[in-house]
Amino acid sequence: MAEDIKNELEQPEEIVILEDENGNEVKFVYVATLDHEDKEYVCLQCLEGEDQDVLEINSIDSYSEDDKEFDSLTPVDDELYEVLYQKLINLDDECHCGCHDGECDCDGECDCDGDECHCDCHHHES
């Protein structure tokens, strides 16, 4: 079931409407899904109200009730938030294209000339 939430949230600029503890609808934009210690977490940015500048990080939890499967999002504690936030901001520093190894596996989506990478992975230069 956690896969259902992950699949729903991975659309670009995906707007997600969740219900708060008072039953009010709150709009979020999907930011990223992170894996950490064999568990998935979702990062959401609130679109309205005073929490607009707050990045929320929640664990994706599955549970059964009355023989039905459900997913829920549970906020993480402050210590785990910091770990996951650092992981999120470091995502931009990771390159998985292989260009820096002298081989390009970007499927023609970058203009590597064999010696340097010109893809969106700005952290490395040859």
Residue pairs with C-beta under 8 A, 6 or more apart in sequence:
1 62
1 69
1 70
1 71
2 40
2 60
2 61
2 62
2 71
4 71
5 42
5 60
5 71
5 73
6 33
6 40
6 42
6 60
8 14
8 16
9 16
9 30
9 33
9 42
10 30
10 33
11 30
13 29
13 30
14 29
14 30
15 27
15 28
15 29
15 30
15 47
16 27
16 28
16 29
16 30
16 44
17 25
17 26
17 27
17 28
18 25
18 26
18 28
18 44
18 73
19 25
19 26
20 26
26 46
26 48
26 49
27 46
27 47
27 48
28 44
28 45
28 46
28 47
28 56
29 44
29 45
29 47
30 42
30 43
30 44
31 43
31 44
31 45
31 55
31 88
32 42
32 43
32 88
32 91
33 40
33 41
33 42
33 43
34 40
34 41
34 42
34 43
34 57
34 84
34 87
34 88
35 41
36 80
36 83
36 84
36 87
39 59
39 60
40 59
40 60
41 57
41 58
41 59
41 60
41 76
41 84
42 57
42 58
42 60
42 73
43 55
43 56
43 57
43 84
43 88
44 55
44 56
44 57
44 58
45 54
45 55
45 56
46 52
46 53
46 54
46 56
55 85
56 75
57 75
57 76
57 80
57 81
57 84
57 85
57 88
58 73
58 74
58 75
58 76
59 73
59 74
59 76
60 71
60 72
60 73
61 71
61 72
61 73
61 74
62 69
62 70
62 71
62 72
63 69
63 70
63 72
64 70
76 84
92 122
92 123
93 123
94 121
94 123
95 117
95 119
95 121
95 123
95 124
96 121
97 104
97 105
97 106
97 110
97 117
97 119
97 121
98 104
98 105
98 106
99 106
99 110
99 112
99 116
99 117
99 119
99 121
100 117
100 121
100 124
100 126
102 114
104 110
104 112
104 114
104 117
106 112
106 119
109 119
110 117
110 118
110 119
110 120
111 118
112 118
112 119
115 126
116 125
116 126
117 124
117 125
117 126
